[in-house]
Amino acid sequence: MTSPPGGSDQDGSAAGRRRLACARCGTPADGPPPATWTCSVENGIRQYFCAACSRENLRAIEGRLDSAWW
């Protein structure tokens, strides 16, 4: 298999990854999101929330309110 022009076979390299941070408070995550973080898809965009923000807004999350309402 060949790569597209200017492409790379290593799309998942560390250099190509963005650093993950909480969408609400900005707390960074080292590596993949921890199991205690919450993932939400809002308007087609995946957002991650740290454990503290998830706990503080649990009722809104369970009520399926977008994070803009928190």
Residue frames relative to the residue before (quaternion, step in Angstrom):
aa qw qx qy qz dx dy dz
M 1.0000 0.0000 0.0000 0.0000 0.00 0.00 0.00
T 0.2370 -0.7746 0.5705 0.1354 3.55 -1.04 0.74
S 0.4675 -0.6613 0.5140 0.2827 3.52 -1.24 0.51
P 0.5528 -0.5814 0.4563 0.3849 3.59 -1.14 0.49
P 0.6541 -0.5104 0.3591 0.4274 3.60 -1.15 0.49
G 0.8182 0.1817 -0.1638 0.5203 3.57 -0.84 0.98
G 0.5616 0.6168 -0.3818 0.3981 3.58 1.27 -0.04
S 0.2972 -0.7363 0.5817 0.1764 3.51 -1.32 0.08
D 0.4563 -0.6694 0.5121 0.2854 3.55 -1.14 0.61
Q 0.6967 0.4525 -0.2557 0.4944 3.59 1.25 -0.21
D 0.0078 0.8447 -0.5339 0.0374 3.59 0.68 1.12
G 0.7224 0.4420 -0.2516 0.4685 3.59 1.09 -0.61
S 0.3289 0.7680 -0.4997 0.2288 3.58 1.17 0.33
A 0.6437 -0.5419 0.3796 0.3845 3.55 -1.20 0.51
A 0.6341 0.5422 -0.3385 0.4352 3.58 1.05 -0.68
G 0.7068 0.4674 -0.2602 0.4628 3.60 1.12 -0.64
R 0.6048 0.5791 -0.3549 0.4158 3.60 1.21 -0.21
R 0.3690 -0.6891 0.5713 0.2502 3.52 -1.18 0.63
R 0.4909 -0.6302 0.5048 0.3273 3.56 -1.15 0.57
L 0.3711 -0.7476 0.5162 0.1919 3.55 -0.80 1.04
A 0.0354 0.7861 -0.6148 0.0524 3.56 -0.99 0.91
C 0.6106 -0.5447 0.4297 0.3818 3.55 -1.23 0.53
A 0.4504 -0.7114 0.4765 0.2531 3.58 -0.85 0.99
R 0.6913 0.4738 -0.2838 0.4659 3.60 1.17 -0.40
C 0.8372 0.1794 -0.0665 0.5123 3.61 0.66 -1.08
G 0.4970 -0.6971 0.4028 0.3237 3.60 1.25 -0.24
T 0.3554 0.7336 -0.5060 0.2819 3.60 1.22 0.18
P 0.3450 -0.7612 0.5066 0.2117 3.63 -0.69 1.01
A 0.2450 -0.7260 0.6215 0.1631 3.54 -1.27 0.55
D 0.3243 -0.7252 0.5721 0.2038 3.55 -0.96 0.85
G 0.8209 0.0911 -0.1114 0.5526 3.56 -0.51 1.20
P 0.7937 -0.2472 0.1922 0.5216 3.58 -1.11 -0.62
P 0.6331 -0.5377 0.3680 0.4180 3.61 -1.14 0.45
P 0.4980 -0.6545 0.4745 0.3139 3.61 -0.91 0.86
A 0.6320 -0.5605 0.3849 0.3719 3.57 -1.19 0.55
T 0.6518 0.5250 -0.3174 0.4457 3.62 1.16 -0.46
W 0.5764 0.5848 -0.3831 0.4230 3.61 1.23 -0.15
T 0.3625 -0.7175 0.5584 0.2049 3.57 -1.23 0.55
C 0.2076 -0.7582 0.6071 0.1156 3.55 -1.03 0.85
S 0.0156 -0.7934 0.6077 -0.0316 3.56 -0.91 0.96
V 0.1946 -0.7482 0.6203 0.1325 3.57 -1.04 0.78
E 0.0339 0.8018 -0.5899 0.0890 3.54 -0.52 1.26
N 0.8338 -0.0433 -0.0289 0.5497 3.57 -0.67 1.14
G 0.7133 -0.4778 0.2430 0.4516 3.56 1.02 0.85
I 0.6370 0.4999 -0.3253 0.4884 3.59 1.28 0.12
R 0.3462 -0.7375 0.5462 0.1949 3.56 -0.81 1.05
Q 0.0214 -0.7911 0.6107 -0.0281 3.56 -0.85 1.05
Y 0.2139 -0.7637 0.5978 0.1168 3.55 -1.11 0.76
F 0.1379 -0.7769 0.6120 0.0532 3.56 -1.11 0.84
C 0.4861 -0.6777 0.4718 0.2861 3.57 -0.90 0.97
A 0.7037 -0.4742 0.3274 0.4156 3.56 -1.30 0.31
A 0.6534 0.5209 -0.3242 0.4435 3.61 0.94 -0.84
C 0.6856 0.4635 -0.2895 0.4809 3.61 0.86 -0.91
S 0.6195 0.5403 -0.3403 0.4567 3.59 1.04 -0.72
R 0.6634 0.5040 -0.3004 0.4643 3.59 0.94 -0.91
E 0.6762 0.5136 -0.2942 0.4387 3.58 0.90 -0.94
N 0.7923 0.2874 -0.1260 0.5232 3.58 1.09 -0.68
L 0.1862 0.8415 -0.4901 0.1303 3.56 1.20 0.53
R 0.6750 0.4986 -0.3118 0.4456 3.62 0.84 -0.88
A 0.6499 0.5006 -0.3157 0.4767 3.59 1.00 -0.78
I 0.6340 0.5191 -0.3287 0.4696 3.59 1.04 -0.76
E 0.6750 0.4868 -0.2940 0.4701 3.59 0.88 -0.92
G 0.6782 0.4686 -0.2820 0.4908 3.58 1.14 -0.63
R 0.4153 -0.7507 0.4194 0.2968 3.56 1.39 0.10
L 0.3140 0.7286 -0.5381 0.2846 3.57 1.00 0.81
D 0.5115 -0.6158 0.4946 0.3385 3.59 -1.04 0.73
S 0.6156 -0.5839 0.3827 0.3657 3.56 -1.12 0.66
A 0.5363 0.6153 -0.4123 0.4047 3.64 1.16 -0.34
W 0.6699 0.5031 -0.2869 0.4646 3.62 1.16 -0.56
W 0.5388 0.6281 -0.4124 0.3810 3.60 1.21 -0.35
